[in-house]
Amino acid sequence: MAGHSKFKNIMHRKGAQDKKRSAAFSKLSREITVAAKMGTPDPDMNPRLRAAVNAAKAASMPKDNIARAIDKATRGDAENYEEVRYEGFGPGGVSLIIEALTDNRNRTATNVRTAVSKNGGNLGASGSVSHGFDRMGLITYPASVGDAEKVFEAALEAGAEDVQSSDEGHEIWTAQADLHEVARALEPVLGEYEGAKLAWRPQTNVQVDESDAATLFKLIDTLDDDDDVQQVWGNYEVSDEVMEKLG
């Protein structure tokens, strides 16, 4: 279990929740509704729903919004969303996995393909890049819960497989099947987590230069703007120097 190496986030976060608050709430609401519809509407009995509700709380989503999203599922009038995954390549040879929740596959496929092709990338067939990633559980905590050593020890005791800590926060990786068990074990020690989800962790990262990074971030921002796209995962790594140049 690796411990204290500096972690380069594989997800593009770049202030998206601050800039696009309503869009973020919309995506969180959709995930809550889908999770509640797939299982019980009680977060204590539904691990996916509990994770979705915790993520919404971490994003400061109002309690009324959370309750409405759950009620929508229990009323039976929620749209029939399905989970769809797209795989492809971005600028600089970066591999991308794009996860969506959609009620219209054709619309989403067209939007995703257009966004990727207009920003220096191309979509591939299913499985074209996912073989270069491991499907794992990812639990996130803010930096404020404690230092790297404290989080490492708690994660080790809870049965996690890896911990990556940085100034941004702590990312705790688990085996896919152990995600919710580890998340529950961490709560008495570290408190409520910000997020707990299945994730795609790259086996190797690609270092991206300034010009490719600018185009890549534009691509990811465009995908983030699509209501159907829930998460974009990539195997890119951008140096601090390049990030400073990009502002």
Accessible surface in RSA format (square Angstrom, percent):
REM  Atomic radii and reference values for relative SASA: ProtOr
REM  Chains: A
REM  Algorithm: Lee & Richards
REM  Probe-radius: 1.40
REM  Slices: 20
REM RES _ NUM      All-atoms   Total-Side   Main-Chain    Non-polar    All polar
REM                ABS   REL    ABS   REL    ABS   REL    ABS   REL    ABS   REL
RES MET A   1    88.80  46.0  15.59  10.3  73.21 174.3  21.17  18.0  67.62  89.6
RES ALA A   2    57.99  53.3  41.83  64.6  16.16  36.8  52.37  73.8   5.62  14.9
RES GLY A   3    16.59  20.5   0.00   N/A  16.59  20.5   5.16  14.2  11.43  25.6
RES HIS A   4   113.87  62.2  83.20  57.8  30.67  78.5  60.23  62.1  53.64  62.4
RES SER A   5    66.50  56.2  52.34  69.8  14.16  32.6  54.56 116.2  11.94  16.7
RES LYS A   6   139.92  68.3 110.93  68.1  28.99  69.0  85.39  76.9  54.54  58.1
RES PHE A   7    28.15  14.1  18.43  11.4   9.71  25.3  19.47  11.8   8.68  24.8
RES LYS A   8    53.39  26.0  46.00  28.2   7.39  17.6  41.63  37.5  11.77  12.5
RES ASN A   9    29.43  20.3  14.03  13.6  15.40  37.1  12.72  30.6  16.71  16.2
RES ILE A  10     5.04   2.9   4.97   3.7   0.07   0.2   4.97   3.6   0.07   0.2
RES MET A  11    18.76   9.7  14.27   9.4   4.49  10.7  10.65   9.1   8.11  10.7
RES HIS A  12    22.98  12.6   6.04   4.2  16.94  43.3   4.31   4.4  18.67  21.7
RES ARG A  13   100.13  42.0  90.29  46.0   9.84  23.4  59.28  81.0  40.86  24.8
RES LYS A  14    92.09  44.9  65.12  40.0  26.97  64.2  53.91  48.5  38.17  40.7
RES GLY A  15    37.74  46.5   0.00   N/A  37.74  46.5  28.48  78.2   9.26  20.7
RES ALA A  16    23.78  21.9  22.37  34.5   1.41   3.2  22.66  31.9   1.12   3.0
RES GLN A  17    94.64  52.9  92.05  67.3   2.59   6.2  34.62  73.7  60.01  45.5
RES ASP A  18   121.14  84.9  96.03  95.6  25.11  59.4  29.67  69.8  91.47  91.2
RES LYS A  19   127.01  62.0  89.08  54.7  37.93  90.3  73.31  66.0  53.69  57.2
RES LYS A  20    42.72  20.8  36.00  22.1   6.71  16.0  41.68  37.5   1.03   1.1
RES ARG A  21   117.22  49.2 114.05  58.1   3.18   7.6  49.01  67.0  68.21  41.3
RES SER A  22    92.11  77.8  80.84 107.9  11.27  26.0  52.18 111.1  39.93  55.9
RES ALA A  23    25.47  23.4  20.86  32.2   4.60  10.5  25.46  35.9   0.00   0.0
RES ALA A  24    16.93  15.6   9.80  15.1   7.12  16.2  16.06  22.6   0.87   2.3
RES PHE A  25    28.91  14.5  28.78  17.8   0.13   0.3  28.91  17.5   0.00   0.0
RES SER A  26    47.38  40.0  36.40  48.6  10.99  25.3  26.04  55.5  21.34  29.9
RES LYS A  27    26.05  12.7  25.27  15.5   0.78   1.9  22.46  20.2   3.58   3.8
RES LEU A  28    26.89  15.0  25.87  18.5   1.02   2.6  26.75  18.8   0.14   0.4
RES SER A  29    31.27  26.4  31.10  41.5   0.17   0.4  21.67  46.2   9.60  13.4
RES ARG A  30    32.46  13.6  27.41  14.0   5.06  12.0   7.02   9.6  25.44  15.4
RES GLU A  31    37.18  21.3  37.18  28.1   0.00   0.0  20.25  39.2  16.93  13.8
RES ILE A  32     0.02   0.0   0.02   0.0   0.00   0.0   0.02   0.0   0.00   0.0
RES THR A  33     4.88   3.5   4.88   5.0   0.00   0.0   2.12   2.9   2.76   4.2
RES VAL A  34    10.80   7.1   9.95   9.0   0.85   2.1  10.80   9.4   0.00   0.0
RES ALA A  35     1.08   1.0   0.00   0.0   1.08   2.5   0.14   0.2   0.94   2.5
RES ALA A  36     4.05   3.7   0.00   0.0   4.05   9.2   0.00   0.0   4.05  10.7
RES LYS A  37    88.19  43.0  60.89  37.4  27.30  65.0  60.37  54.3  27.82  29.6
RES MET A  38   128.94  66.8  87.74  58.1  41.20  98.1  91.48  77.8  37.46  49.6
RES GLY A  39    40.56  50.0   0.00   N/A  40.56  50.0  28.44  78.0  12.13  27.2
RES THR A  40    52.86  37.6  43.37  44.0   9.49  22.6  35.07  47.1  17.79  26.9
RES PRO A  41    60.08  43.8  53.29  48.6   6.79  24.7  53.55  44.2   6.52  40.5
RES ASP A  42    60.63  42.5  56.48  56.2   4.15   9.8  24.32  57.2  36.31  36.2
RES PRO A  43    38.40  28.0  38.40  35.0   0.00   0.0  38.40  31.7   0.00   0.0
RES ASP A  44    88.73  62.2  79.95  79.6   8.78  20.8  21.18  49.8  67.56  67.4
RES MET A  45   139.94  72.5 115.05  76.1  24.89  59.3  89.90  76.4  50.04  66.3
RES ASN A  46    10.99   7.6   9.01   8.7   1.98   4.8   3.65   8.8   7.34   7.1
RES PRO A  47    55.23  40.3  53.94  49.2   1.29   4.7  55.10  45.5   0.12   0.8
RES ARG A  48    64.40  27.0  61.72  31.5   2.68   6.4  44.59  60.9  19.81  12.0
RES LEU A  49     0.00   0.0   0.00   0.0   0.00   0.0   0.00   0.0   0.00   0.0
RES ARG A  50    43.13  18.1  42.98  21.9   0.15   0.4   5.09   7.0  38.04  23.1
RES ALA A  51     7.86   7.2   6.45  10.0   1.40   3.2   6.72   9.5   1.14   3.0
RES ALA A  52     6.00   5.5   0.57   0.9   5.43  12.4   5.55   7.8   0.44   1.2
RES VAL A  53    10.74   7.1  10.74   9.7   0.00   0.0  10.74   9.3   0.00   0.0
RES ASN A  54     4.82   3.3   3.15   3.0   1.67   4.0   0.11   0.3   4.71   4.6
RES ALA A  55    25.91  23.8  22.67  35.0   3.24   7.4  23.37  32.9   2.54   6.7
RES ALA A  56     0.00   0.0   0.00   0.0   0.00   0.0   0.00   0.0   0.00   0.0
RES LYS A  57    97.95  47.8  81.38  49.9  16.57  39.4  45.08  40.6  52.87  56.3
RES ALA A  58    50.45  46.4  12.25  18.9  38.20  86.9  24.86  35.0  25.59  67.8
RES ALA A  59    11.88  10.9   1.63   2.5  10.24  23.3   6.88   9.7   5.00  13.2
RES SER A  60    70.39  59.5  52.79  70.5  17.59  40.5  25.78  54.9  44.60  62.5
RES MET A  61     7.90   4.1   0.00   0.0   7.90  18.8   0.00   0.0   7.90  10.5
RES PRO A  62    66.02  48.1  54.58  49.8  11.44  41.6  66.02  54.5   0.00   0.0
RES LYS A  63   170.05  83.0 161.20  98.9   8.85  21.1 104.53  94.1  65.52  69.8
RES ASP A  64    98.56  69.0  95.62  95.2   2.95   7.0  16.17  38.1  82.39  82.2
RES ASN A  65    38.30  26.4  34.79  33.6   3.50   8.4   3.38   8.1  34.92  33.7
RES ILE A  66    11.97   6.8  11.97   8.9   0.00   0.0  11.97   8.6   0.00   0.0
RES ALA A  67    48.32  44.4  44.16  68.1   4.16   9.5  48.28  68.0   0.04   0.1
RES ARG A  68   143.72  60.3 140.77  71.8   2.95   7.0  69.75  95.3  73.97  44.8
RES ALA A  69     6.19   5.7   0.72   1.1   5.47  12.4   5.85   8.2   0.34   0.9
RES ILE A  70    24.98  14.2  24.98  18.6   0.00   0.0  24.98  18.0   0.00   0.0
RES ASP A  71    67.84  47.5  67.84  67.5   0.00   0.0  10.05  23.7  57.78  57.6
RES LYS A  72    67.15  32.8  67.15  41.2   0.00   0.0  32.33  29.1  34.83  37.1
RES ALA A  73    10.15   9.3   0.54   0.8   9.61  21.9   0.74   1.0   9.41  24.9
RES THR A  74    78.36  55.7  40.68  41.2  37.68  89.8  39.83  53.5  38.54  58.3
RES ARG A  75   150.90  63.4 113.92  58.1  36.98  88.0  69.05  94.4  81.84  49.6
RES GLY A  76    57.17  70.5   0.00   N/A  57.17  70.5  26.95  74.0  30.22  67.7
RES ASP A  77    89.46  62.7  60.76  60.5  28.70  67.9  43.48 102.3  45.99  45.9
RES ALA A  78     9.11   8.4   0.00   0.0   9.11  20.7   0.00   0.0   9.11  24.1
RES GLU A  79    70.74  40.6  60.51  45.8  10.23  24.3  34.26  66.3  36.48  29.8
RES ASN A  80   121.52  83.8 104.13 100.6  17.38  41.9  34.07  82.0  87.45  84.5
RES TYR A  81    43.81  20.5  17.76  10.1  26.05  67.8   3.04   2.3  40.77  50.3
RES GLU A  82    72.78  41.8  68.25  51.6   4.53  10.8  31.02  60.0  41.76  34.1
RES GLU A  83   105.76  60.7  79.04  59.8  26.73  63.6  30.97  59.9  74.79  61.1
RES VAL A  84    14.13   9.3   7.15   6.5   6.98  16.8  11.97  10.4   2.16   5.9
RES ARG A  85   102.48  43.0  77.64  39.6  24.84  59.1  18.91  25.8  83.57  50.6
RES TYR A  86    27.79  13.0  24.10  13.7   3.68   9.6  26.50  19.9   1.29   1.6
RES GLU A  87     3.80   2.2   1.14   0.9   2.66   6.3   0.82   1.6   2.98   2.4
RES GLY A  88     1.09   1.3   0.00   N/A   1.09   1.3   1.09   3.0   0.00   0.0
RES PHE A  89    72.16  36.1  71.96  44.6   0.20   0.5  71.96  43.6   0.20   0.6
RES GLY A  90     5.55   6.8   0.00   N/A   5.55   6.8   0.00   0.0   5.55  12.4
RES PRO A  91    10.37   7.6   4.98   4.5   5.38  19.6  10.37   8.6   0.00   0.0
RES GLY A  92    40.18  49.6   0.00   N/A  40.18  49.6  19.23  52.8  20.95  46.9
RES GLY A  93    51.26  63.2   0.00   N/A  51.26  63.2  32.27  88.6  19.00  42.5
RES VAL A  94     0.00   0.0   0.00   0.0   0.00   0.0   0.00   0.0   0.00   0.0
RES SER A  95    16.03  13.5  16.03  21.4   0.00   0.0   1.06   2.3  14.97  21.0
RES LEU A  96     1.14   0.6   1.14   0.8   0.00   0.0   1.14   0.8   0.00   0.0
RES ILE A  97     0.00   0.0   0.00   0.0   0.00   0.0   0.00   0.0   0.00   0.0
RES ILE A  98     0.53   0.3   0.53   0.4   0.00   0.0   0.53   0.4   0.00   0.0
RES GLU A  99    34.60  19.9  34.60  26.2   0.00   0.0  16.09  31.1  18.51  15.1
RES ALA A 100     2.97   2.7   0.00   0.0   2.97   6.8   0.26   0.4   2.71   7.2
RES LEU A 101     4.35   2.4   4.35   3.1   0.00   0.0   4.35   3.1   0.00   0.0
RES THR A 102     0.01   0.0   0.00   0.0   0.01   0.0   0.00   0.0   0.01   0.0
RES ASP A 103    70.35  49.3  37.73  37.5  32.62  77.1  13.59  32.0  56.76  56.6
RES ASN A 104    65.48  45.2  58.67  56.7   6.81  16.4  11.30  27.2  54.18  52.4
RES ARG A 105   127.11  53.4 121.23  61.8   5.88  14.0  37.37  51.1  89.74  54.4
RES ASN A 106   123.06  84.9 118.40 114.4   4.66  11.2  28.87  69.5  94.19  91.0
RES ARG A 107    96.32  40.4  86.84  44.3   9.48  22.6  59.30  81.0  37.03  22.4
RES THR A 108     0.00   0.0   0.00   0.0   0.00   0.0   0.00   0.0   0.00   0.0
RES ALA A 109    23.27  21.4  23.27  35.9   0.00   0.0  23.27  32.8   0.00   0.0
RES THR A 110    78.83  56.1  77.08  78.1   1.76   4.2  54.04  72.6  24.79  37.5
RES ASN A 111    61.04  42.1  53.72  51.9   7.32  17.6  11.05  26.6  50.00  48.3
RES VAL A 112     0.66   0.4   0.17   0.2   0.49   1.2   0.66   0.6   0.00   0.0
RES ARG A 113   129.70  54.5 129.29  65.9   0.40   1.0  53.48  73.1  76.21  46.2
RES THR A 114    54.33  38.6  52.25  53.0   2.08   5.0  36.31  48.8  18.02  27.2
RES ALA A 115     8.83   8.1   4.94   7.6   3.89   8.9   8.51  12.0   0.33   0.9
RES VAL A 116     1.35   0.9   1.35   1.2   0.00   0.0   1.35   1.2   0.00   0.0
RES SER A 117    69.83  59.0  46.70  62.3  23.14  53.3  34.66  73.8  35.17  49.3
RES LYS A 118   163.15  79.6 129.12  79.2  34.02  81.0  83.65  75.3  79.49  84.7
RES ASN A 119    10.10   7.0   8.03   7.8   2.07   5.0   2.07   5.0   8.03   7.8
RES GLY A 120    54.04  66.6   0.00   N/A  54.04  66.6  33.69  92.5  20.35  45.6
RES GLY A 121    13.52  16.7   0.00   N/A  13.52  16.7   3.44   9.4  10.08  22.6
RES ASN A 122    85.06  58.7  83.14  80.3   1.91   4.6  34.22  82.4  50.84  49.1
RES LEU A 123    40.24  22.4  14.76  10.6  25.49  64.1  14.81  10.4  25.43  68.4
RES GLY A 124    30.51  37.6   0.00   N/A  30.51  37.6  15.41  42.3  15.09  33.8
RES ALA A 125    76.69  70.5  59.65  92.1  17.04  38.8  70.27  99.0   6.42  17.0
RES SER A 126   103.30  87.3  68.58  91.5  34.73  80.0  46.74  99.5  56.56  79.2
RES GLY A 127    33.09  40.8   0.00   N/A  33.09  40.8  22.54  61.9  10.55  23.6
RES SER A 128    35.93  30.4  15.77  21.0  20.16  46.4  26.88  57.2   9.05  12.7
RES VAL A 129     4.39   2.9   0.60   0.5   3.79   9.1   3.04   2.6   1.35   3.7
RES SER A 130    16.49  13.9  12.41  16.6   4.08   9.4   3.14   6.7  13.35  18.7
RES HIS A 131   137.90  75.4 112.53  78.2  25.36  64.9  97.17 100.1  40.73  47.4
RES GLY A 132    24.40  30.1   0.00   N/A  24.40  30.1  19.96  54.8   4.45  10.0
RES PHE A 133    10.94   5.5   1.59   1.0   9.34  24.3   1.59   1.0   9.34  26.7
RES ASP A 134    63.85  44.7  60.67  60.4   3.18   7.5  14.85  35.0  48.99  48.9
RES ARG A 135    76.00  31.9  58.32  29.7  17.68  42.1  21.77  29.8  54.24  32.9
RES MET A 136    21.54  11.2  21.54  14.3   0.00   0.0  14.94  12.7   6.59   8.7
RES GLY A 137     0.00   0.0   0.00   N/A   0.00   0.0   0.00   0.0   0.00   0.0
RES LEU A 138     2.05   1.1   1.43   1.0   0.62   1.6   1.43   1.0   0.62   1.7
RES ILE A 139     0.00   0.0   0.00   0.0   0.00   0.0   0.00   0.0   0.00   0.0
RES THR A 140    21.60  15.4  21.60  21.9   0.00   0.0  14.03  18.8   7.57  11.4
RES TYR A 141     1.94   0.9   0.00   0.0   1.94   5.0   0.00   0.0   1.94   2.4
RES PRO A 142    40.25  29.3  38.56  35.2   1.69   6.1  40.25  33.2   0.00   0.0
RES ALA A 143    43.89  40.4  32.21  49.7  11.68  26.6  32.42  45.7  11.47  30.4
RES SER A 144   104.66  88.4  63.01  84.1  41.65  96.0  59.23 126.1  45.43  63.6
RES VAL A 145    28.85  19.0  13.99  12.7  14.86  35.8  22.65  19.7   6.20  16.8
RES GLY A 146    22.10  27.3   0.00   N/A  22.10  27.3  19.74  54.2   2.36   5.3
RES ASP A 147    95.79  67.1  81.83  81.4  13.96  33.0  45.92 108.1  49.87  49.7
RES ALA A 148    30.90  28.4  26.32  40.6   4.59  10.4  26.32  37.1   4.59  12.1
RES GLU A 149   103.49  59.4 101.68  76.9   1.82   4.3  26.59  51.4  76.90  62.8
RES LYS A 150    93.44  45.6  85.80  52.6   7.64  18.2  55.43  49.9  38.01  40.5
RES VAL A 151     0.00   0.0   0.00   0.0   0.00   0.0   0.00   0.0   0.00   0.0
RES PHE A 152    40.73  20.4  40.73  25.2   0.00   0.0  40.73  24.7   0.00   0.0
RES GLU A 153    97.66  56.1  91.92  69.5   5.75  13.7  34.68  67.1  62.98  51.4
RES ALA A 154     9.78   9.0   1.12   1.7   8.65  19.7   7.13  10.0   2.65   7.0
RES ALA A 155     0.00   0.0   0.00   0.0   0.00   0.0   0.00   0.0   0.00   0.0
RES LEU A 156   101.43  56.5  90.18  64.5  11.25  28.3  90.18  63.3  11.25  30.3
RES GLU A 157   156.39  89.8 128.87  97.5  27.52  65.5  51.16  98.9 105.23  85.9
RES ALA A 158    19.16  17.6   1.69   2.6  17.47  39.7   7.41  10.4  11.76  31.1
RES GLY A 159    41.12  50.7   0.00   N/A  41.12  50.7  30.80  84.5  10.32  23.1
RES ALA A 160    10.05   9.2   0.00   0.0  10.05  22.9   0.00   0.0  10.05  26.6
RES GLU A 161    87.09  50.0  74.57  56.4  12.53  29.8  26.91  52.0  60.19  49.1
RES ASP A 162    11.25   7.9  11.25  11.2   0.00   0.0   6.61  15.6   4.64   4.6
RES VAL A 163     1.00   0.7   0.76   0.7   0.24   0.6   0.76   0.7   0.24   0.7
RES GLN A 164    17.51   9.8  17.22  12.6   0.28   0.7   0.03   0.1  17.47  13.3
RES SER A 165    14.72  12.4   6.47   8.6   8.25  19.0   6.19  13.2   8.53  12.0
RES SER A 166    31.07  26.3  12.03  16.1  19.04  43.9  19.35  41.2  11.72  16.4
RES ASP A 167   146.10 102.3 120.20 119.6  25.89  61.2  40.98  96.4 105.12 104.8
RES GLU A 168   123.93  71.1  94.46  71.5  29.47  70.2  50.26  97.2  73.67  60.1
RES GLY A 169     8.00   9.9   0.00   N/A   8.00   9.9   6.36  17.4   1.65   3.7
RES HIS A 170     6.88   3.8   5.56   3.9   1.32   3.4   5.43   5.6   1.46   1.7
RES GLU A 171     8.42   4.8   8.42   6.4   0.00   0.0   5.38  10.4   3.04   2.5
RES ILE A 172     0.00   0.0   0.00   0.0   0.00   0.0   0.00   0.0   0.00   0.0
RES TRP A 173     0.40   0.2   0.40   0.2   0.00   0.0   0.40   0.2   0.00   0.0
RES THR A 174     0.00   0.0   0.00   0.0   0.00   0.0   0.00   0.0   0.00   0.0
RES ALA A 175    30.49  28.0  25.82  39.8   4.66  10.6  30.49  42.9   0.00   0.0
RES GLN A 176    90.06  50.4  79.56  58.1  10.50  25.0  20.59  43.8  69.47  52.7
RES ALA A 177    99.72  91.7  60.96  94.1  38.77  88.2  71.64 100.9  28.08  74.4
RES ASP A 178    51.60  36.1  51.60  51.4   0.00   0.0   5.01  11.8  46.59  46.5
RES LEU A 179     4.63   2.6   4.37   3.1   0.25   0.6   4.37   3.1   0.25   0.7
RES HIS A 180    55.89  30.5  54.20  37.7   1.69   4.3  39.11  40.3  16.79  19.5
RES GLU A 181   128.07  73.5 117.02  88.5  11.05  26.3  45.66  88.3  82.40  67.3
RES VAL A 182     2.96   1.9   2.96   2.7   0.00   0.0   2.96   2.6   0.00   0.0
RES ALA A 183     1.27   1.2   1.27   2.0   0.00   0.0   1.27   1.8   0.00   0.0
RES ARG A 184   110.37  46.3 102.48  52.2   7.88  18.8  47.84  65.4  62.53  37.9
RES ALA A 185    46.73  43.0  26.97  41.6  19.76  44.9  37.59  52.9   9.14  24.2
RES LEU A 186     0.40   0.2   0.35   0.2   0.05   0.1   0.40   0.3   0.00   0.0
RES GLU A 187    31.25  17.9  24.40  18.5   6.85  16.3  14.17  27.4  17.08  13.9
RES PRO A 188   116.17  84.7  70.72  64.5  45.44 165.2  83.89  69.3  32.27 200.6
RES VAL A 189    87.33  57.5  64.97  58.8  22.36  53.9  69.77  60.6  17.56  47.6
RES LEU A 190    13.49   7.5   0.00   0.0  13.49  33.9   3.57   2.5   9.93  26.7
RES GLY A 191    30.78  38.0   0.00   N/A  30.78  38.0  29.16  80.0   1.61   3.6
RES GLU A 192    90.57  52.0  65.95  49.9  24.62  58.6  23.98  46.4  66.59  54.4
RES TYR A 193     6.95   3.2   3.22   1.8   3.73   9.7   0.38   0.3   6.58   8.1
RES GLU A 194    63.93  36.7  60.51  45.8   3.42   8.1  15.33  29.6  48.60  39.7
RES GLY A 195     7.02   8.7   0.00   N/A   7.02   8.7   7.02  19.3   0.00   0.0
RES ALA A 196     5.59   5.1   0.00   0.0   5.59  12.7   0.00   0.0   5.59  14.8
RES LYS A 197    84.65  41.3  79.85  49.0   4.80  11.4  52.48  47.2  32.17  34.3
RES LEU A 198    63.43  35.3  54.09  38.7   9.34  23.5  54.09  38.0   9.34  25.1
RES ALA A 199     0.00   0.0   0.00   0.0   0.00   0.0   0.00   0.0   0.00   0.0
RES TRP A 200    22.21   8.9  22.21  10.7   0.00   0.0  22.21  11.8   0.00   0.0
RES ARG A 201    46.89  19.7  46.88  23.9   0.01   0.0  11.01  15.1  35.88  21.7
RES PRO A 202    16.22  11.8   2.34   2.1  13.88  50.5   2.34   1.9  13.88  86.3
RES GLN A 203   100.18  56.0  67.07  49.0  33.11  78.8  31.29  66.6  68.89  52.2
RES THR A 204   105.22  74.8  95.96  97.3   9.26  22.1  75.32 101.2  29.90  45.2
RES ASN A 205    68.31  47.1  36.77  35.5  31.54  75.9   7.81  18.8  60.51  58.5
RES VAL A 206    45.53  30.0  42.16  38.2   3.37   8.1  45.53  39.6   0.00   0.0
RES GLN A 207   108.75  60.8  82.56  60.3  26.19  62.4  58.42 124.3  50.33  38.2
RES VAL A 208     3.18   2.1   0.00   0.0   3.18   7.7   2.03   1.8   1.16   3.1
RES ASP A 209    81.95  57.4  73.12  72.8   8.83  20.9  41.77  98.3  40.18  40.1
RES GLU A 210    72.11  41.4  69.99  53.0   2.12   5.0  24.30  47.0  47.82  39.0
RES SER A 211    79.55  67.2  66.09  88.2  13.47  31.0  56.73 120.8  22.83  32.0
RES ASP A 212    42.99  30.1  42.99  42.8   0.00   0.0   0.02   0.1  42.97  42.9
RES ALA A 213     0.00   0.0   0.00   0.0   0.00   0.0   0.00   0.0   0.00   0.0
RES ALA A 214    47.09  43.3  36.06  55.7  11.03  25.1  40.01  56.3   7.08  18.8
RES THR A 215    48.74  34.7  45.23  45.8   3.51   8.4  23.47  31.5  25.27  38.2
RES LEU A 216     0.00   0.0   0.00   0.0   0.00   0.0   0.00   0.0   0.00   0.0
RES PHE A 217     9.84   4.9   9.84   6.1   0.00   0.0   9.84   6.0   0.00   0.0
RES LYS A 218   132.10  64.4 126.68  77.7   5.42  12.9  76.67  69.0  55.43  59.0
RES LEU A 219     0.00   0.0   0.00   0.0   0.00   0.0   0.00   0.0   0.00   0.0
RES ILE A 220     2.55   1.4   2.55   1.9   0.00   0.0   2.55   1.8   0.00   0.0
RES ASP A 221    29.92  21.0  29.92  29.8   0.00   0.0  13.87  32.6  16.05  16.0
RES THR A 222    53.66  38.2  47.53  48.2   6.13  14.6  37.43  50.3  16.23  24.5
RES LEU A 223     1.54   0.9   1.18   0.8   0.36   0.9   1.54   1.1   0.00   0.0
RES ASP A 224    27.09  19.0  24.26  24.1   2.83   6.7   6.79  16.0  20.30  20.2
RES ASP A 225    84.57  59.2  62.91  62.6  21.65  51.2  25.99  61.2  58.58  58.4
RES ASP A 226    25.10  17.6  16.89  16.8   8.21  19.4  15.80  37.2   9.30   9.3
RES ASP A 227    72.96  51.1  68.56  68.2   4.40  10.4  12.14  28.6  60.82  60.7
RES ASP A 228     4.27   3.0   4.27   4.2   0.00   0.0   0.72   1.7   3.55   3.5
RES VAL A 229     0.58   0.4   0.54   0.5   0.04   0.1   0.54   0.5   0.04   0.1
RES GLN A 230    47.91  26.8  25.38  18.6  22.53  53.6  15.87  33.8  32.04  24.3
RES GLN A 231    33.59  18.8  31.64  23.1   1.94   4.6   8.51  18.1  25.08  19.0
RES VAL A 232     6.53   4.3   2.39   2.2   4.13  10.0   2.39   2.1   4.13  11.2
RES TRP A 233     0.18   0.1   0.17   0.1   0.01   0.0   0.18   0.1   0.00   0.0
RES GLY A 234     0.20   0.2   0.00   N/A   0.20   0.2   0.00   0.0   0.20   0.5
RES ASN A 235    15.74  10.9  15.74  15.2   0.00   0.0   0.59   1.4  15.14  14.6
RES TYR A 236     9.01   4.2   8.40   4.8   0.60   1.6   7.76   5.8   1.24   1.5
RES GLU A 237    47.40  27.2  45.65  34.5   1.75   4.2   3.81   7.4  43.59  35.6
RES VAL A 238    13.02   8.6   5.08   4.6   7.95  19.2   5.08   4.4   7.95  21.6
RES SER A 239    35.52  30.0  32.76  43.7   2.77   6.4  31.32  66.7   4.20   5.9
RES ASP A 240    70.59  49.4  66.43  66.1   4.17   9.9  28.59  67.3  42.00  41.9
RES GLU A 241   111.29  63.9 105.65  79.9   5.64  13.4  37.46  72.5  73.83  60.3
RES VAL A 242    19.95  13.1  19.95  18.1   0.00   0.0  19.95  17.3   0.00   0.0
RES MET A 243    74.49  38.6  70.52  46.7   3.97   9.5  68.60  58.3   5.89   7.8
RES GLU A 244   138.77  79.7 113.78  86.1  24.99  59.5  48.79  94.4  89.98  73.5
RES LYS A 245   126.17  61.6  89.61  55.0  36.56  87.1  57.26  51.5  68.92  73.4
RES LEU A 246    53.35  29.7  21.94  15.7  31.41  79.0  25.49  17.9  27.86  75.0
RES GLY A 247    94.72 116.8   0.00   N/A  94.72 116.8  50.16 137.6  44.56  99.8
END  Absolute sums over single chains surface
CHAIN  1 A    11778.5       9100.0       2678.5       6046.1       5732.4
END  Absolute sums over all chains
TOTAL         11778.5       9100.0       2678.5       6046.1       5732.4
